[in-house]
Amino acid sequence: MSDDSGSANPGRSGRATERTTGAPAAPEPGGPWSRRLVDRLPGLAVAVAVASVATVVGGWFPLVGGPVAGIVIGVVLAAVRRPAERLKPGVTTASKFVLQLSVVLLGCQLSLTQVVRVGGSSLPVMLGSLVACLAAAYFVGRRLGIGRDLRTLIGVGTSICGASAIAAVTPVIGAASAEVAYAVSTIFLFNIAAVLVFPVLGHLLDMSQQAFGLFAGTAVNDTSSVVAAAATYGDEAGQYAVVVKLTRTLLIIPICLWLAALTKRRALTAGTGGPGVGGPSAGWPGAGGPGAGPRLNVLKLVPWFLVGFLLTALVNTLGLIPDRAHPGLTTLCVFMITVALSAIGLTTDLRGLRRAGPRPLLLGACLWVVVSVTSLALQYLTSSL
């Protein structure tokens, strides 16, 4: 009886506590934000430490790069010993929030003026190879029995810009760490293949410097691999390929918006909120209302980091970012992606990777061939080859 009355009147219970102790209970030291930060520091420190080692390894082997080295080292460490419970808040922050911040910094590499200048000639090839790759990812991936999120990550990574695109899409669709690890590893393998094969193929086809730059910029994924493949062919090809590659990065925006809408619609069907987009009806006013289907509110589906990506690109286009700051910002962006992928590696379920088997690699090979052939075919049709 006394328990019921105490729970029904918490104020009286609180005053009784005051009388017993002789003074009001002292508040916990620090506010909620400081406590959350302290909780996250150990895990963040581990992710940064792994990323630092990975950056050194990436410097030794430029074709591998820091991000790929980070996820591999993280997976190996997770196989030896899973992160302790106290590290999980910080590791989660690194794998999500730091990942999103890195996408914002990607915009610092873009000049919208260059995008407009190069886009006219390269846009048909970029869009055509994107559509062909995503369609192949859907149909071939389903045929191979590969899960939706994994085939989406491999498809987007192959068609847009490798690890950067995977970084942007992961929080939108809520992909699991094992799927991210497998997608990044798959993309990496075919980047290496492209660096070795494409220059030889370009010489066999007697491609001009600009034509090969367009080919490398649309058919190779990560920037480091684009530079490696195109610079081997010639300086002019290298410069043109980088501009095409950075222009191609903008395709992240419509793809993320499209995936956010699809994810939210599936979440509504299942009666839950989508990853990172709010509750069951966020972005869909009137969902479940009498006589009216869900209506898409685009603004609520736009991830904040995509808005940041566009703003940083605009700031860079206006010349507000000094030229001398660009190398440092690019290095910081790559390091943040390395931190995030290192954290994802630390939380990767190796059993999930083993269950996936070789089929994702086969999908990656198919998509690599599709993008390469489509890029060459569209260049031939548009007289760019």
N, C-alpha and C positions, 0 to 999 in steps of 0.2 A: 504493500500500500504506500509506504513511504517512497519507494522508487518511482511509482507512478506520479505522485504529486511533485517530486523533484524534477522529473523530466517535463512535466506540464508547465512548470514555472521556472525557467532557467534564470530569470533575474533574481529570484529569492535565493536560488542555489548559489549564484555568484556572490551575493551579499554575505551569505553564510561563510563562504570561503574567505572573504575579506576579514570578517570578524575573527576567524580562526587564525589567520596568518598575521593579523594586525596591520596589514597594508595591502593596497592593490597589487596584483601580480605585475611584475616588471615586464615590459615588452621585450621580445627577443632582440638581440643586438643586430643592427643593420636592417634595411628594408628588404622587401621581397626580391627586388632586382639584384641587389648585392648578394643575397643568398643564392639566387639562381646562377649568378656568375661564378661564385665560388664553387658551386656544385659542378659546373661545367669545365672549370679550368684544368683538372687532371686529364680528362679525356681529350680536350683540345690540345694540351701539351703533347700527349702521345701521338696524336695525328700529325701535328707540326713536326715532331721529331722524325717520324717515319717519312714525311714529305721531304724533309731536309736531306735525309740519306738518299731518297729517290732522286732528288734534284742533282746530287753529285753523280749518281749512277747514270742519269740522263745526260749529264755533261760528258761522261766517258763514252757513252754510246748514243749519239744524237738521233740515230734512226729509231731508237727505242723511246727516248724522251722521258721526262720526269713523270707525267701523269700515268703512263703505262707501267713504269717501274714502281710507282707508288701503289697501284692496285695489286701488282704481283707481290710486292713485299708484304702488304697488308694481309693478303690471302695466306701467304706462307706463315706469318706470325699467328693468324687465327687458327691455322691448322695445328700449330705447335701448342698454343694456349689461347683460349678465348679470352677477350678482355674482361676484367673483373667488373662486378656490378657497379662499383663507384665510378668507373670510367665511361659507362654507357651514356649518361646525359651529354657529356662533352663530345663524344664520338658521334652521337646523333646530330648534335648541332653542326659539327664539321661536315657531315655527309649531306645535310640539307641546307642550312642557312648560308654556310660558306660557299656551297655549290651555287646557290642563287646569286650571291654577291659576285662570284666570278663571271657569271653571265652579264651582269651589269658592266663590269670592267671590259668585257669584250667589245663594247661599243666604242671604247677609246681608240680602237685600231681602225675604225671605219671613217671614211670621208664620204659623205653623201654626194659630194660633187664628183668624186671618182666613180661612185656607183652609177650616177646618171650617164657619165661619159662612156664607161665600159659596158653598161647594161644594155644599150641599144643593140650591140653586136652579139653579146654573149647570152642575153636573156632567153632567146628561143632554145639554145642548147641547154642552159641551166634548168629551165622549166620542164623541157622534154625529158631530160635524164631524171629529174626529180619524180615526175609522174610515173615514168616507166619503172623506176626503182621501187617506189611505194606500192605500185600495183603488183609487181613481182613479189615483194615482201609479203603482201596479203595472200596471194593465191598460192605461191610456192610454199610459204610458211605454213599455211593451213594444210596443204597437201602433205607436208612433212610431219604434221602433228605438233608443231612448235606453238607454245602458248602465245596469247595475244600481246602481252607486254614485251616479251623477248623479241618477237618478230618486229614489233614496232621500233624498239631500240636499235636493232640491227639495220632495219630499213632506213630510219632517220639518220643514223650515224653514217651509213654508206652514201646516202643521197645528198647530205648537206655538208657536215664538217666534223665527222668523227666524234671524238670525246667531247668537244664543245656542244654539239647538238644533243648528245646523250645527256650531258649535264643539264641542258635546258629542259629536256623532255621528262627526265626522271621525276622531278617533283610534281609535274603536271599530271602524269598518269599514276604516280605512286608505285613505281616499279620496285621490286625487291632487290636487295643488294647482290644476290647471286646472279640475277638477270643482268644487272649493270656490269658486273665483273665479266660475265661471259660475252656480252656485247662489245665491251671495250677491247677484250682480248682478240675477238674475231676481227674487228675493224683493224687492229694493229697488224695482224698477220697479213692482211691483204694490202695494207699500206706498204709494207716491206716488199711484197711481190710487185706492186706498182712501181716502186723506186727502181727495181732491178729490170723490169720488163719494158716499161713505157718508153724510156729513151731509145732502146733498141728498136721497138716498134715504130717510133717516130722516124728514125732514119730509114727503116725499110719502106715506109710510106712516103718518104721524101717530104715531110711536113715542114712548113715555114716556121720561123721562130714564134710568130704570133699564133699560128694554128696550134702548135704544140703547147704554148702557154695556155690557150683556151682548153685544150684537151686535158692537161694536167690539172688546171684549176677547177674543172667540172667533174673529173673522174677519180681524183685522189682526195682523201678525206682530211687528215690533220695538216695544219699549216706547215709543220716541219717536214713532212713527207712531200708536200707540194713543192716546197723550196728545193728539197733534195733532188726530186725527179726533174724539175724544170731547169734548175741551175746546171745540172749535168748536160742538158741539151744546149744551153747557151744563156748568156746574161739577159738578153732581151726576152727570151722565153720565161726566165725566172721572174723578172719584174712584172710581166703581163699576167703570169699565172697567179701571183700573190694578190693582185687587184681583183681578178676574177674570183679567187677563193674568198676574199673578204666580202665581195658583193654577194656571193652565194650564202654567206653567213646570215644575211638579212632574211632569207627564206625560213629561218627559225621562227620568225614572228607569226606568219599565217599558219604554219604547221602546229605551233603550240596552241594557238587559238582554236584551231580545228579539233585538236586532240582534247583540249579542255571541254569543248562543247560535247564531244562524244562521251567523255568520261562522266560528265555531269548527267547526261541523258541516261547512261547505264546505271548511275547511282540512284537516279530517281526511280527507275524501273525496279531496282532492288530495294528501294525504300530507305537509302542511306545517303549521306552527303559524300561528294567526291573529294579526292585528296587535295587539301589545300584550297578548296573553294567555298568552304562554309557548310551550312547545314543542308538538309534535304531540299529546301526550296531556294537556296541562294542562287541568284542568277536566273531563276525561272519563276517569276511572279505568276500567281494563279495556278500553279501546279496542283492538280488534284481538285481544282474548283469545279463546281457544277457546270457542265455544259461547255467547259473551256479547257483546251489542252495547254500544256506548258508553253510559255512564251520566253524566248531567249533574251536575256539582258546581257548584252555583250560586255558592257563595262565591268560587270561583276565577275566575268569569266577571264578577264585579262590578268595574268599573273603580274605582281608588282615588279618582278625583276625584268620582265619584258619592257615595261614602261621605262625602267631605269636604263635598260639597254638602248632604247631609242633616244632618251635624253642625253646620255653620254655621247652617242654618235652625233647628235645635233650640236652639242657643245664642241666636239672635236671639229666638226665641219665649219663652225663659226670662227675657228682659230683661237678659241679660248684656252686650249691646252697647248702649252709651249712645245715646240719640236723636241727640245732636250728632255722633256718629261716622258715622251713616248716609250723609249726603251725600258725605263723603270716601270711604267704602268703595264707594259706587255709582260715583263718578267714577273711582276706581282700577280697578274691575271693567271699566268701559267702555274705559278706556285700555289695560288688558291685552289685551282682545279686539282693540282697534285694533292693538296691537303684533303680535299673532299673525297677524291678517289682512294686515297690511302685509308680514310675512315670507312669508306664503303668496303674496301678489302678486309679491314679488321672485323667487319660484321658479316662477312660472306659465309653462307652455309655451303661447305664443300660437298656435302651429300646432295644438295640441290644441283650443283654443277655436274656431278657424276650422273645424276638421274637424267639430265638433259642430253648426255651422250654426244655423238659427233654430228647430229642433225643441224644444230645452229651453225657449225662450221661449213656444212654443205650449203646452207642458205646463204651465208656470207659469200661463198665462192660464186654462187649463182647471181647474186646481186652485183658483185664486182664485175662479172662478165656483162651483165645487162647494162650497167652504167657506162662501161667502157665502149661497148658496141653502139649504144644509143648516142653517146657523145660524138663518136666518129661519124655515124650515119647522119646526124643532124648537121654537123659541120659540112658534110658533103652536099646535103640537100640545100643548105643556105649559102653554098659557095664560099664557105670559110676555110675549107680544107685545102 
